[in-house]
Amino acid sequence: MKYEFKTSGTCSQLISFDIEGDVITNVSFVGGCNGNLQGVSRLVEGQTVDYINDRCAGIRCGFKPTSCPDQLAKAVKEAYEKTK
């Protein structure tokens, strides 16, 4: 299932990905730091919701209370909850 998540508090505006069960694939970000977000997308390719949440939730960007990886953790958790 394709899922899109509108981010909040980050330079990226949108995260899209596919979710099948609890596995995430085809992650892409709109906006943000292109090189870093390509790296994040490749690192989480084929990983589970729990894996991504354990490693990305709570990461901050400078003085912001969130970051693109933190928003990704929120996005995959929200998508997983909606597929149950």
C-alpha positions as CSV (number, residue, x, y, z in Angstrom):
1,M,0.0,0.0,0.0
2,K,1.3,3.4,-0.9
3,Y,1.3,5.9,2.0
4,E,2.0,9.7,2.1
5,F,2.8,11.6,5.2
6,K,2.8,15.4,5.5
7,T,5.7,16.3,7.7
8,S,5.7,19.0,10.4
9,G,8.6,21.1,11.7
10,T,11.2,19.9,9.1
11,C,12.6,21.2,5.8
12,S,11.0,18.2,4.0
13,Q,7.3,18.6,3.3
14,L,6.2,15.1,2.5
15,I,7.4,11.5,2.9
16,S,6.0,8.7,0.7
17,F,6.6,5.0,1.0
18,D,5.1,1.6,0.5
19,I,4.1,-0.6,3.4
20,E,3.4,-4.3,3.2
21,G,2.6,-5.8,6.6
22,D,5.2,-4.1,8.7
23,V,7.9,-3.8,6.0
24,I,8.7,-0.4,4.5
25,T,10.0,0.1,0.9
26,N,10.3,2.8,-1.7
27,V,10.9,5.7,0.8
28,S,11.2,9.2,-0.7
29,F,11.2,12.7,0.7
30,V,10.0,15.9,-0.9
31,G,12.2,18.8,0.1
32,G,14.9,18.7,2.7
33,C,18.6,17.8,2.5
34,N,18.6,15.7,-0.7
35,G,21.8,13.7,-0.1
36,N,21.1,13.0,3.6
37,L,17.5,11.9,2.8
38,Q,18.6,9.7,0.0
39,G,20.9,8.0,2.5
40,V,18.1,7.6,5.1
41,S,15.8,6.2,2.4
42,R,18.3,3.6,1.3
43,L,19.2,2.6,4.9
44,V,15.6,1.9,5.8
45,E,14.7,0.1,2.6
46,G,13.1,-3.3,3.4
47,Q,13.2,-2.7,7.2
48,T,10.3,-3.1,9.6
49,V,8.3,-0.4,11.3
50,D,9.8,-1.3,14.7
51,Y,13.4,-1.2,13.3
52,I,12.8,2.3,11.8
53,N,11.1,3.5,15.0
54,D,13.8,2.2,17.3
55,R,16.5,4.0,15.3
56,C,14.9,7.2,14.1
57,A,12.3,8.3,16.7
58,G,13.4,11.2,18.9
59,I,16.2,12.4,16.6
60,R,16.4,16.2,16.6
61,C,17.7,18.5,13.9
62,G,19.6,21.4,15.6
63,F,17.3,23.2,18.0
64,K,14.1,21.8,16.3
65,P,12.1,19.3,18.4
66,T,12.0,16.9,15.4
67,S,13.9,15.9,12.3
68,C,13.3,14.1,9.0
69,P,14.2,10.7,10.5
70,D,11.9,11.4,13.5
71,Q,9.1,12.3,11.1
72,L,9.8,9.1,9.1
73,A,9.4,7.1,12.4
74,K,6.0,8.8,13.0
75,A,5.0,8.2,9.4
76,V,5.7,4.5,9.4
77,K,4.0,4.0,12.8
78,E,0.9,5.9,11.6
79,A,0.8,3.9,8.4
80,Y,1.2,0.6,10.2
81,E,-1.6,1.5,12.7
82,K,-4.0,2.3,9.7
83,T,-3.3,-1.0,8.1
84,K,-4.3,-3.1,11.1
